[in-house]
Amino acid sequence: MKTDTLFTKPISKQFEFDADVAAVFDDMLVRSVPFYKESQALTRRFAINALGKGGVVYDLGCSTASLLLEIERSVERNDDIRLIGIDNSPAMIAHARKKIEAYGSGIELYEGDILQFPYEKAQVMISNYTLQFIRPMVRDSLIRTISDTLNEGGVFIFSEKVVSEDPKLNKELIDCYYDFKKVQGYSEYEIVQKREALENVLIPYTMNENIQMAKNNGFKTCELLFRWANFATFIAIK
């Protein structure tokens, strides 16, 4: 796993999921998202619980396909599970394809726009830190599409960076997160550089806004599975 040193030098553009990011993305996730492995383990568990034989799973913004590979390792080979990853970054898909080839995986990968993809009916939809990069004006439409794609009783599991409704608490949450990143070996300079690169690219909602968005767009319930400061994992049930 290549170490993330992308922001040790001055930034020249806004954050994008290009070849440089794809090359260090697995390390970036583990060092930038608190309890990433634990939240992914929860996602895998609840996804598998919702699957039946012949079930379909979509990972929207699958990046390097790590989660889909973990799900594949955890299910019986004879269950005819279809695992489908979609990402609009050619670099991410290229990196993911190398991994699934190395593991002899049956995961299906597509380079495409999750807003326009021709989905088939599914039992599970997953979105890890992807909605926050979707423009708010079309985010509700995507959630409606996800709901329409799921069978009755299907689940949508998503993780997001969240903001607090209280300005003072929100600042404390951000400070807490920056302290976490420093412990992971990121310098103050790297933290500032990445924050500036993500400005107006990553637009988070509050916890309640995420829950209400799911309920407003076809889900009968949406609850919190996990939260650490300003990072949260949700499960919505159709």
N, C-alpha and C positions, 0 to 999 in steps of 0.2 A: 504494500500500500504506500503510494507516494505521499510525502508530507506536504500539507498545505502551507505554502510560503507566498501565496499570490499577492498579499497586501503588504509585503515588506518593502515594496517600492511604490512611488506615487501612482495613483490611478489616472488613467487617461480616458475612461469611459464609464458609463453606468454598468452596473452588474448585469451580466448575461451568462447563460449556460453554454459557454463556448468550449473549445478543445482544452484550454488551460484549466477551466473549472472542472471539466469532466475527468481530467487526469488525476485530480486530487480530491474529488468529491467525496469519496468514502471516508477519507480522513477528516475532511471539513465537517461532515455530518456528525461524526462521533465527538469531535472537539468543539463544535459550535452549538449542538443541541443537547441540553442537559437531559440525562437519563434516556438518551436516544435508543439504546439497545433494549431497555426495559419497556419503553412505549411501543417499540416494534414487536417485542414478544407478546404484549397484550393484543396488538393488532392482529398478529398471526393467530393467536388463540381464538379470538372472537370471529375471525374470518373462517377458520376451519370449523368452528361450531355451527356456523350458518350454512355450510356447504352440504349438499347431498351428493349422491353418486351422479356423475355427469354434470356437476355444477360448473358455473362460469364465474371467474374472478377477473375484474378489470382493475389495474393500477394506473391511475391517471397522473401523469408526470412521474413515470416509473424510474427515471434517472438511470442508474446502472443496474437495475433489476435485482438488487440485493434482497429486498423483501419477498419478491416472487420466488426467488431461489430458496429462501427459508421456508416458505409455505410448501413449495414442491417437495422439499426434503421431509416435511412433516405429515404428508398424506400418503395413503396407499397408492401404489403405482396403478393398480387395477381399478381405481375409482373413476377413471376417465374425466378427471378434472381438467378444465381448460383455464390456463393462466395467461392473461393477455396484458401486455404492458404497452402504454402509449406515451410518447414524449415528443415534443416539437423541436427538440435539440438534436441535430444530426450527430453531434459529438457524443452526447449521452447514449444515443441508440447504438452508435458504433462501439462504444466501450461496453455496453450491455451485451451486445452480440458476441464479443470476444469472451465474456464471462460464461454465457450460456453454452457456447461451443466447447469451452474448456471443461465444463461440467457435464456435457452430453445431455443438456436440458431440453425439455419439450416446450418451454415457454415461447409464446408467440409475441413478437415485438413489432410495433408499427411506429414509424415516424409520422406524426400527424398532429392536428389541432384538436384538442379534447373538446372544444366548443362545436366542432363540425363533424366529429367522427361518427360513422354509421354503426352504432352499438347494436348488439344482439341482446336478447333477454339474459339477465344474470341474477345470481344469488348474492354476490358481494361486489361492492365498488369501494375502492380505497383511494385516498388522496392524502399524501404526506407533504405538508408544507407547500402545497400547490395553489390552493384557492387564493392565498394571500398575494399571489402574482397575477391573478385574474382581475381585470378592471371591475370596480364595484358595480358599474352600470350594467354589466352582463353576468355578474356572479350569480344572481338569483336565477337567471335563465339556465345556467349550467346545473344548478342544484335541481331545478325542475326536470331537466333532461336525465339526470342521475336517478331521480325518483321514478320517472317514467320507464327507465331501462330495467329497474329492479322488479323481480317477481314479488307478489304479496308476501310479507314477512322477511324480505331481503334486507340486508344491512349495508349502510354506508359508514365506513370508518375513516375519519379524517383527523389529521393533526395540523395545528396552526399556531403561529405566534399570536398572542393576544395582548390587547392593551386594557388597562384599567379605566373604569369610568371616573375614578378619582385622580386628579392630576398629581397630587403629592404622592399617593401610593404608586402611581404609574412610574414616577421618577425613581422611587425606591426599588421597584421591580427591575427597571433598566440597570440601575447601579448593581443590583444583586447579580444580574446576568453578566455584566461586564467583569465583575469579580470572578465569576465562574470561568470566563474565557481566559482571564489572566492565569488562573490555576492550570488551564490546559496548555499554557505555553505561548499564548498570543500576547504580543506587546501592546502597549497603549497606542502606539502608532498604527499597528495593524487593525486594531479595533476601530479607530477613528476612520481609517481609510475605507474599511468595509461598510461602515455606517453611511458614509458619504456616497459610496457606490450604489447602495440600496435605496437611497432617498428617492421617493416618488416611484419606485419600482415595486417594493414590497409594501402593501397597504393592509395592515391587520385590522380585524374587528375586535370588539370586546367578546368575552365569553358568552354573554347573553345575546348579543347580536348574532353570533354563529348558531346558537341553539334556536333562536327565533327564525332565522333564515331557513333552517331545515324544516321547521314546523309549518312555515308559510308556503312551502313548496313540495308538499305531498308526503311528508313523514309524520307518522302519528306520535312519535316520541323521539327525543334527542337528549342524551345525557352525557355527562363527563365521565370518561374512563380514567383519565390521569391528568394531573396538572403539577407543574413545578414553576413557580413564579409566573413568568409570562409565556410559558409554553404549555399547550393543552392538547389532549387527544379526546375526540368525541365519538360516540356511536349513535347513529340515527337508524330507526327501524321503520320500514315501509308499512 
